[in-house]
Amino acid sequence: MPIELVLSGGFLEGLFATLKDAVETATGPLGLGIIGIYSFLIAFVLPLPSEVVLAPASQMRLGFSTEVTLVLIILVSGIGKAAGSVFAFHIGQEAKQSGPVIRFVRQSRFDIIAWSEKKTVQLAQRFGYVGLALALCVPFFPDTISIYAFSVLEEDYYRFAAATFVGSVGRLVVTLVGVFGAATVF
């Protein structure tokens, strides 16, 4: 496929819509797998909301109550996003060694590196890995930038994975409580 077609947006928009639809209509154990893969991908490449994984909870048909199904979805999503974040972390570690990559991003129209470095450095200096987890708990905020920015600053894969897992789970719980209210969810 020519790179122009991929970069034109039409192909990517269609791919993103297909993935989002697959998650929203996911059922059974295969549905949990789709949620895990989606969560893995949104950690480092997909500009899509992670909260969409909560949509299929009532239709998953896993043989459990909705509450247990929600817990399974949240855990699978958290594990998927932690794995994807470790992949992004590895890419970030490699990017630290690549001056041309950082120069290219710094020279782009949007100074993503400067903004995310500033915010991430503030969180990292003040709260460390807990800061990353807290940043990832904010619903509907794109977390891919935070993940990459933090990955350039830190070096501990295990703590990074734990922070992204906790942040991902926290984000989904905050979303549930914020949207449905604590009494309805738990």
C-alpha positions as a Markdown table, in Angstrom:
| # | Residue | x | y | z |
|---|---|---|---|---|
| 1 | Met | 0.0 | 0.0 | 0.0 |
| 2 | Pro | 1.5 | 3.4 | -1.0 |
| 3 | Ile | 2.5 | 5.6 | 2.0 |
| 4 | Glu | 0.5 | 8.5 | 0.5 |
| 5 | Leu | -2.7 | 6.4 | 1.0 |
| 6 | Val | -1.9 | 5.5 | 4.6 |
| 7 | Leu | -0.9 | 9.1 | 5.4 |
| 8 | Ser | -4.0 | 10.6 | 3.7 |
| 9 | Gly | -6.1 | 9.8 | 6.7 |
| 10 | Gly | -8.9 | 8.0 | 4.9 |
| 11 | Phe | -7.3 | 4.6 | 5.4 |
| 12 | Leu | -6.3 | 5.3 | 9.0 |
| 13 | Glu | -9.7 | 6.7 | 9.8 |
| 14 | Gly | -11.3 | 3.6 | 8.4 |
| 15 | Leu | -8.9 | 1.4 | 10.4 |
| 16 | Phe | -9.5 | 3.3 | 13.6 |
| 17 | Ala | -13.3 | 3.2 | 13.1 |
| 18 | Thr | -13.1 | -0.6 | 12.5 |
| 19 | Leu | -11.1 | -1.2 | 15.6 |
| 20 | Lys | -13.3 | 1.0 | 17.8 |
| 21 | Asp | -16.4 | -0.8 | 16.4 |
| 22 | Ala | -14.8 | -4.2 | 17.1 |
| 23 | Val | -14.3 | -3.2 | 20.7 |
| 24 | Glu | -17.8 | -1.8 | 21.2 |
| 25 | Thr | -19.4 | -5.0 | 19.8 |
| 26 | Ala | -17.0 | -7.5 | 21.4 |
| 27 | Thr | -18.5 | -10.6 | 23.0 |
| 28 | Gly | -17.2 | -13.7 | 24.8 |
| 29 | Pro | -13.5 | -14.6 | 25.4 |
| 30 | Leu | -12.6 | -13.4 | 21.9 |
| 31 | Gly | -14.0 | -10.1 | 22.9 |
| 32 | Leu | -11.7 | -9.9 | 25.9 |
| 33 | Gly | -8.8 | -10.6 | 23.5 |
| 34 | Ile | -9.9 | -7.8 | 21.2 |
| 35 | Ile | -10.1 | -5.5 | 24.2 |
| 36 | Gly | -6.5 | -6.5 | 25.2 |
| 37 | Ile | -5.2 | -5.9 | 21.7 |
| 38 | Tyr | -6.9 | -2.6 | 21.4 |
| 39 | Ser | -5.6 | -1.5 | 24.8 |
| 40 | Phe | -2.1 | -2.6 | 23.7 |
| 41 | Leu | -2.3 | -0.5 | 20.5 |
| 42 | Ile | -3.7 | 2.6 | 22.1 |
| 43 | Ala | -0.8 | 2.8 | 24.5 |
| 44 | Phe | 1.7 | 3.5 | 21.7 |
| 45 | Val | 0.1 | 4.2 | 18.4 |
| 46 | Leu | -3.7 | 4.6 | 18.2 |
| 47 | Pro | -5.2 | 8.0 | 18.9 |
| 48 | Leu | -8.4 | 6.5 | 20.3 |
| 49 | Pro | -10.1 | 6.7 | 23.7 |
| 50 | Ser | -9.4 | 3.8 | 26.1 |
| 51 | Glu | -12.7 | 4.3 | 27.8 |
| 52 | Val | -14.5 | 2.6 | 24.9 |
| 53 | Val | -13.5 | -0.8 | 26.3 |
| 54 | Leu | -16.2 | -0.4 | 28.9 |
| 55 | Ala | -19.0 | -0.2 | 26.2 |
| 56 | Pro | -19.5 | -4.0 | 25.7 |
| 57 | Ala | -19.7 | -4.9 | 29.4 |
| 58 | Ser | -23.4 | -5.7 | 29.3 |
| 59 | Gln | -23.2 | -7.8 | 26.2 |
| 60 | Met | -20.0 | -9.8 | 26.7 |
| 61 | Arg | -21.7 | -13.1 | 27.4 |
| 62 | Leu | -19.0 | -14.5 | 29.6 |
| 63 | Gly | -21.3 | -16.2 | 32.0 |
| 64 | Phe | -20.6 | -13.7 | 34.8 |
| 65 | Ser | -22.5 | -10.8 | 36.3 |
| 66 | Thr | -22.0 | -7.4 | 34.8 |
| 67 | Glu | -19.9 | -6.4 | 37.7 |
| 68 | Val | -17.5 | -9.3 | 37.3 |
| 69 | Thr | -17.4 | -8.8 | 33.6 |
| 70 | Leu | -16.5 | -5.1 | 34.2 |
| 71 | Val | -13.6 | -6.2 | 36.5 |
| 72 | Leu | -12.4 | -8.6 | 33.8 |
| 73 | Ile | -12.6 | -6.0 | 31.1 |
| 74 | Ile | -10.7 | -3.5 | 33.3 |
| 75 | Leu | -8.0 | -6.0 | 34.1 |
| 76 | Val | -7.5 | -7.2 | 30.5 |
| 77 | Ser | -7.4 | -3.6 | 29.3 |
| 78 | Gly | -4.9 | -2.6 | 32.1 |
| 79 | Ile | -2.7 | -5.5 | 31.2 |
| 80 | Gly | -2.9 | -4.7 | 27.5 |
| 81 | Lys | -2.1 | -1.1 | 28.0 |
| 82 | Ala | 0.8 | -1.9 | 30.4 |
| 83 | Ala | 2.2 | -4.2 | 27.7 |
| 84 | Gly | 1.8 | -1.6 | 25.0 |
| 85 | Ser | 3.3 | 1.0 | 27.3 |
| 86 | Val | 6.4 | -1.2 | 27.8 |
| 87 | Phe | 6.7 | -1.4 | 24.1 |
| 88 | Ala | 6.4 | 2.4 | 23.9 |
| 89 | Phe | 8.9 | 2.7 | 26.8 |
| 90 | His | 11.4 | 0.6 | 24.7 |
| 91 | Ile | 10.8 | 2.9 | 21.7 |
| 92 | Gly | 11.4 | 5.9 | 24.0 |
| 93 | Gln | 14.6 | 4.5 | 25.3 |
| 94 | Glu | 15.8 | 4.0 | 21.7 |
| 95 | Ala | 14.7 | 7.6 | 20.8 |
| 96 | Lys | 16.8 | 9.0 | 23.6 |
| 97 | Gln | 19.8 | 7.7 | 21.7 |
| 98 | Ser | 18.5 | 9.2 | 18.4 |
| 99 | Gly | 19.2 | 12.9 | 18.1 |
| 100 | Pro | 17.6 | 13.2 | 14.7 |
| 101 | Val | 14.3 | 11.8 | 16.0 |
| 102 | Ile | 14.1 | 14.3 | 18.8 |
| 103 | Arg | 15.2 | 17.2 | 16.5 |
| 104 | Phe | 12.5 | 16.2 | 14.0 |
| 105 | Val | 9.7 | 16.2 | 16.6 |
| 106 | Arg | 11.0 | 19.4 | 18.1 |
| 107 | Gln | 10.9 | 21.1 | 14.7 |
| 108 | Ser | 7.3 | 19.9 | 14.0 |
| 109 | Arg | 4.5 | 22.4 | 13.8 |
| 110 | Phe | 3.3 | 21.3 | 17.3 |
| 111 | Asp | 6.0 | 21.3 | 19.9 |
| 112 | Ile | 4.7 | 18.1 | 21.5 |
| 113 | Ile | 8.0 | 17.2 | 23.1 |
| 114 | Ala | 8.4 | 20.6 | 24.9 |
| 115 | Trp | 4.8 | 20.5 | 26.2 |
| 116 | Ser | 4.8 | 16.9 | 27.3 |
| 117 | Glu | 8.3 | 17.1 | 28.7 |
| 118 | Lys | 7.4 | 20.1 | 30.8 |
| 119 | Lys | 4.2 | 18.4 | 32.2 |
| 120 | Thr | 5.8 | 15.0 | 32.6 |
| 121 | Val | 8.9 | 16.4 | 34.2 |
| 122 | Gln | 6.8 | 18.3 | 36.6 |
| 123 | Leu | 4.9 | 15.1 | 37.5 |
| 124 | Ala | 8.0 | 13.0 | 37.6 |
| 125 | Gln | 9.9 | 15.4 | 39.8 |
| 126 | Arg | 7.0 | 15.7 | 42.2 |
| 127 | Phe | 5.5 | 12.3 | 42.2 |
| 128 | Gly | 7.7 | 9.9 | 40.2 |
| 129 | Tyr | 5.9 | 6.8 | 38.9 |
| 130 | Val | 2.9 | 7.7 | 41.0 |
| 131 | Gly | 2.7 | 10.9 | 38.9 |
| 132 | Leu | 2.5 | 8.9 | 35.7 |
| 133 | Ala | -0.2 | 6.7 | 37.2 |
| 134 | Leu | -2.1 | 9.8 | 38.3 |
| 135 | Ala | -1.8 | 11.4 | 34.8 |
| 136 | Leu | -3.1 | 8.2 | 33.2 |
| 137 | Cys | -6.2 | 8.2 | 35.5 |
| 138 | Val | -7.6 | 11.3 | 33.8 |
| 139 | Pro | -10.5 | 10.1 | 31.6 |
| 140 | Phe | -10.7 | 11.1 | 27.9 |
| 141 | Phe | -7.2 | 12.7 | 28.0 |
| 142 | Pro | -4.8 | 11.2 | 25.3 |
| 143 | Asp | -2.2 | 9.3 | 27.2 |
| 144 | Thr | 0.1 | 8.2 | 24.4 |
| 145 | Ile | 2.0 | 11.5 | 24.6 |
| 146 | Ser | 2.4 | 11.1 | 28.4 |
| 147 | Ile | 3.6 | 7.6 | 28.0 |
| 148 | Tyr | 6.2 | 8.5 | 25.4 |
| 149 | Ala | 7.4 | 11.6 | 27.3 |
| 150 | Phe | 7.8 | 9.7 | 30.6 |
| 151 | Ser | 9.5 | 6.8 | 28.8 |
| 152 | Val | 12.3 | 9.2 | 27.7 |
| 153 | Leu | 12.8 | 10.4 | 31.2 |
| 154 | Glu | 12.8 | 7.1 | 33.1 |
| 155 | Glu | 14.6 | 3.8 | 32.8 |
| 156 | Asp | 12.8 | 1.2 | 35.0 |
| 157 | Tyr | 10.7 | -1.1 | 32.8 |
| 158 | Tyr | 8.9 | -2.8 | 35.8 |
| 159 | Arg | 8.0 | 0.4 | 37.6 |
| 160 | Phe | 6.8 | 1.9 | 34.3 |
| 161 | Ala | 4.6 | -1.1 | 33.5 |
| 162 | Ala | 3.2 | -1.1 | 37.1 |
| 163 | Ala | 2.4 | 2.7 | 36.8 |
| 164 | Thr | 0.7 | 2.3 | 33.5 |
| 165 | Phe | -1.3 | -0.6 | 34.7 |
| 166 | Val | -2.4 | 1.2 | 37.8 |
| 167 | Gly | -3.2 | 4.4 | 35.8 |
| 168 | Ser | -5.1 | 2.5 | 33.1 |
| 169 | Val | -7.2 | 0.7 | 35.7 |
| 170 | Gly | -7.7 | 3.9 | 37.7 |
| 171 | Arg | -8.8 | 5.7 | 34.5 |
| 172 | Leu | -11.5 | 3.1 | 33.8 |
| 173 | Val | -12.7 | 3.1 | 37.4 |
| 174 | Val | -12.8 | 6.9 | 37.5 |
| 175 | Thr | -14.8 | 6.8 | 34.2 |
| 176 | Leu | -17.3 | 4.3 | 35.6 |
| 177 | Val | -17.8 | 6.2 | 38.9 |
| 178 | Gly | -18.0 | 9.6 | 37.0 |
| 179 | Val | -20.4 | 8.4 | 34.4 |
| 180 | Phe | -22.6 | 5.9 | 36.4 |
| 181 | Gly | -22.0 | 6.9 | 40.0 |
| 182 | Ala | -20.2 | 4.9 | 42.6 |
| 183 | Ala | -23.4 | 3.2 | 43.9 |
| 184 | Thr | -24.4 | 1.9 | 40.5 |
| 185 | Val | -21.0 | 0.5 | 39.7 |
| 186 | Phe | -20.1 | -1.1 | 43.0 |
